[in-house]
Amino acid sequence: MCRSIKTLRNAEVPASEEDIRAAALQYVRKISGYRKPSKVNEEAFERAVEEVARATRSLLGQLKQASHPPHPN
C-alpha cells in the first residue's frame, strides 16, 4: 500500500485539511497508476480524491480515542 501516507489519527494534533487531501491524493495515485491523469481522466481522478478525502474526514470524526495513542508510522 502507500507507505508514504502518514497516520492521520492523533489525539494531540488533529489532521489538517491539507494532510487529509494529501493522503487522499496519494491513495488515488497509487490505485489509479497515475501521478497526473490525462485530460480525459482528470475529472474522475479529482472526484475520487474528493470522495476519499470526504470518507477520511468521516472516519476520523467517528473514531473513538483509545486509552493510549496510536503507534507512529
N, C-alpha and C positions, 0 to 999 in steps of 0.2 A: 504494500500500500504506500501511500505518500509519506515517506519518512520525514519530509520537511514540514509537514503540518504539525504545529505545536498544540499541546493540550490547552484548551481554552477555559476549562472549568478550574477556577481558582477562587478560594474563599476570600482571599485578601484583596485581589485586584480583578474586578470583573472584566470580561473580554470587551474590547472596544469594537465599534463597527468596522474599523479598519482591519482588525485581527480576524473578525468573522468573515469579511469579504475575501481577505487574502486566503484563508483556509478553504473557502468555497471555490475560489478560482483555482487553487492548486488541485483540489479534488476533481473538478470538471476537466482540467487539463489532463490529468492522469487518466481518467476513464475514457475521454474522447480521443486521446492521442494527439491533440492539437495544442501547441503553445499559443498560437494565434490562428483562429479559424479563418477560412476563406470567406469572402463576402457572402456567398450563398449560405454558409452555415453560421454566420455571425449572430443573427437574431436568436437562433436556437441555443447557441452557446451562451449568450448573455442571459437568456431566460433561465437556463439551467443554473447558472451562477447565482442568480437572484433566488431561485427556488431552494437551492442548497443553503444559502445564507439564511433564508426565512426559516427553514427547518432547523438549522443550527441555533438560531435565536430561541425558537420554541423549546428545543431540547434543553438548552442551558437554563431557561426560565423555569422549567419543570423539575429539574434535578434537585433532590434533597441533599443538604450538606451532610457529609459523613462526619463521624466523630474525630477523624484525622484527615488532613489534606491529601489530595491525590499525589501519586509519585510524579516527579518531574520527568520530562522526556529525556 
